[in-house]
Amino acid sequence: MENNNGKGIFYGVIGVATLVVAIIGATFAYFSATATNDTIIKGNAAQIGLNLDVTKVSTDAAR
């Protein structure tokens, strides 16, 4: 009887994990390649007007 210290289980887990990561990566690549942007974004710029009136006020009675 041979004692392999669980190497077969370890390689099996690594193989399944690699397969899962490859499937997730392929799915992400597929959806990234087929994504389209059909939405047009429109916006309006705000317009602001400012008025400033200056009046000289003097508290000097001699002038």
Sine and cosine of phi, psi and omega as CSV:
sin_phi,cos_phi,sin_psi,cos_psi,sin_omega,cos_omega
0.00,0.00,0.68,-0.74,-0.09,-1.00
-0.97,-0.24,0.69,-0.73,0.02,-1.00
-0.96,-0.30,0.95,-0.30,-0.04,-1.00
-0.98,-0.22,0.14,0.99,0.09,-1.00
0.84,0.55,0.55,0.83,0.08,-1.00
0.98,0.21,0.32,0.95,-0.01,-1.00
-0.91,0.42,-0.57,0.82,0.00,-1.00
-0.91,0.42,-0.67,0.75,0.03,-1.00
-0.91,0.40,-0.66,0.75,0.01,-1.00
-0.88,0.48,-0.74,0.67,0.01,-1.00
-0.91,0.41,-0.55,0.83,0.06,-1.00
-0.91,0.42,-0.69,0.72,0.03,-1.00
-0.90,0.43,-0.68,0.73,0.03,-1.00
-0.89,0.45,-0.64,0.77,0.02,-1.00
-0.90,0.43,-0.70,0.72,0.02,-1.00
-0.91,0.41,-0.67,0.74,0.02,-1.00
-0.89,0.47,-0.66,0.75,0.03,-1.00
-0.90,0.44,-0.65,0.76,0.02,-1.00
-0.90,0.43,-0.66,0.75,0.01,-1.00
-0.90,0.43,-0.69,0.72,0.02,-1.00
-0.90,0.43,-0.63,0.78,0.02,-1.00
-0.91,0.42,-0.65,0.76,0.02,-1.00
-0.92,0.40,-0.69,0.73,0.03,-1.00
-0.89,0.46,-0.68,0.73,0.02,-1.00
-0.90,0.44,-0.66,0.75,0.01,-1.00
-0.92,0.39,-0.62,0.79,0.03,-1.00
-0.90,0.43,-0.70,0.71,0.03,-1.00
-0.88,0.47,-0.68,0.74,0.02,-1.00
-0.90,0.45,-0.63,0.77,0.02,-1.00
-0.90,0.44,-0.76,0.65,-0.03,-1.00
-0.93,0.36,-0.52,0.85,0.07,-1.00
-0.93,0.37,-0.61,0.79,-0.03,-1.00
-0.96,0.27,-0.48,0.88,-0.05,-1.00
-0.99,-0.12,-0.01,1.00,-0.02,-1.00
-0.94,0.34,0.68,-0.73,0.05,-1.00
-0.81,-0.58,0.42,-0.91,0.02,-1.00
-0.88,-0.47,1.00,-0.05,-0.01,-1.00
-0.99,-0.13,-0.04,1.00,-0.06,-1.00
-1.00,0.04,0.80,-0.60,0.06,-1.00
-0.99,-0.17,0.81,-0.58,-0.01,-1.00
-0.99,-0.16,0.83,-0.56,-0.01,-1.00
-0.86,-0.50,0.51,-0.86,0.03,-1.00
-0.47,-0.88,0.31,-0.95,0.03,-1.00
-0.89,-0.45,0.64,-0.77,0.04,-1.00
-1.00,0.03,0.64,-0.77,0.02,-1.00
-0.99,0.17,0.56,-0.83,0.05,-1.00
-0.89,-0.46,0.77,-0.64,-0.03,-1.00
-0.81,-0.59,0.75,-0.66,0.05,-1.00
-0.90,-0.44,0.66,-0.75,0.00,-1.00
-0.83,-0.56,0.68,-0.73,0.08,-1.00
-0.86,-0.51,0.64,-0.77,-0.01,-1.00
-0.73,-0.68,0.86,-0.51,0.07,-1.00
-0.94,-0.35,0.76,-0.64,-0.01,-1.00
-0.90,-0.44,0.79,-0.61,0.03,-1.00
-0.82,-0.57,0.75,-0.66,-0.01,-1.00
-0.99,0.15,0.80,-0.60,0.02,-1.00
-0.86,-0.51,0.80,-0.60,0.00,-1.00
-0.84,-0.55,0.67,-0.74,0.06,-1.00
-0.98,-0.22,0.10,1.00,0.00,-1.00
-0.99,0.10,0.91,-0.42,-0.05,-1.00
-0.96,0.30,-0.36,0.93,-0.04,-1.00
-0.96,0.28,-0.31,0.95,-0.05,-1.00
-0.99,-0.11,0.00,0.00,0.00,0.00
